[in-house]
Amino acid sequence: VQLVESGGGLVQPGGSLRLSCAASGFTFNRYAMSWYRQAPGKERELVALISSGGGNTNYADSVKGRFTISRDNAKNTVYLQMNSLKPEDTAVYYCNVNRYGNYWGQGTQVTVSS
């Protein structure tokens, strides 16, 4: 299993970013996918989850209405569109799949600052 995140960076408050996670090594369209984040000094937290077919999604209360998770099963890729970003969204964002155990990408840094 390999998960490779991209798309992080520095953005001003109120701005947007789109994260991508390219997956390989497993049958992507059979598994739910998740995005987590970890801020300095804090525990890793679930941000968003999408079902294997993409029809069901769930979000942390802190990002509802601002973030959108989606997937393209033809491209083995899951996305996280982040709008109206706030300084408290600053964290390393990780892609996750639970396939006989948790697998993580290397993470991508998102920094929201003026």
N, C-alpha and C positions, 0 to 999 in steps of 0.2 A: 504494500500500500504506500502510495506517495501522494502527498498533498502539498501544493505549491501556491502560496498566497502572493498577490501583487496588488498594487494600486494605492498603497498607503502614501502618506506624505504630510506636509505642513499646510494647513488651511486656516483661514480666518474664521472667527465665529460667524455663524449664519451660512457658511459655505457648504459645499457638497463634495463628496468623494464616492467613487465606486470601487469596491474591492472585488477581486476575482480569486477563485481558488480552482486550480486545475488538478483534477484527480486522475490517478492511474493505479493499476494493479489490482483492481477489483471491479465487479459488475456494478457500475455507478448507479444505474437506474433501478437497482433493487434496494437501495439504502437511503434512509433519511440523512440529511446533512445539516450541520449546525455551524454557526459562528459564535465564538466566545471572545471575550476580551479580558485583559489583565492590566490594570493600572498599577503604577509603582506603589508598593506597600499594601496592596489589596489582593484579595483572592480572585482567581479566575472566575468569571461569571458568564452564564449563558446569555447571549444577545438575541439570537433568532434561530429558529429551526424550520426546516421545510421537509415535507414528506417525500417519499421516493418518486412519486409522480408529479409532485409540485402543487397538488391541489389543496394541501393543508399547510398552514404556516402558524407559528407562534412567536411572540415577541416578549422581551422583558418590558415591564411597565415603563421603564425609563426611556425607551426608544420608540414606543408605539406612536404611530402617526408621523414619524420622522424617517425611520429606516424601513427598507423593503428587501426581503430576501427572495431570490428567484434562482432558477436553475435551467440549464440547457442540457438535457440528457444526450443530445446528439454530439455535444462538444465536451461532455464529462466535466462540466464547469458549474460551479455555484457562485452566485454574486451577492453582494450586499451593497445596495444603494443607500447612501447616508446623506440626508438633507438636513438643513437647519442645525448644523453641527454646533455643539457647545463645548466650552473648555473641559467640562467633566466627561466628555467622550474621549479624551486623550487616553490612549492605551495601546498596547500591542494586541492586534486582532488575529485570532487563530481560527482556522478551518478545522472541523472535526467530523469524523465518521466513527460510529460505534459498530465495529464488525468483529465479533468475537474478541472484543476489547477495544479500548479507545485509541484512535490514531490522530495525530496532530501534525499540522504543517509547522514551518519554522517561524511563522508569524510575520506580520507587517505592521510597522509603527504608524499610528495615526496621531498627529499632534494638532490640536485646535488652539490657536493662540493668535493674538493680534500683535 
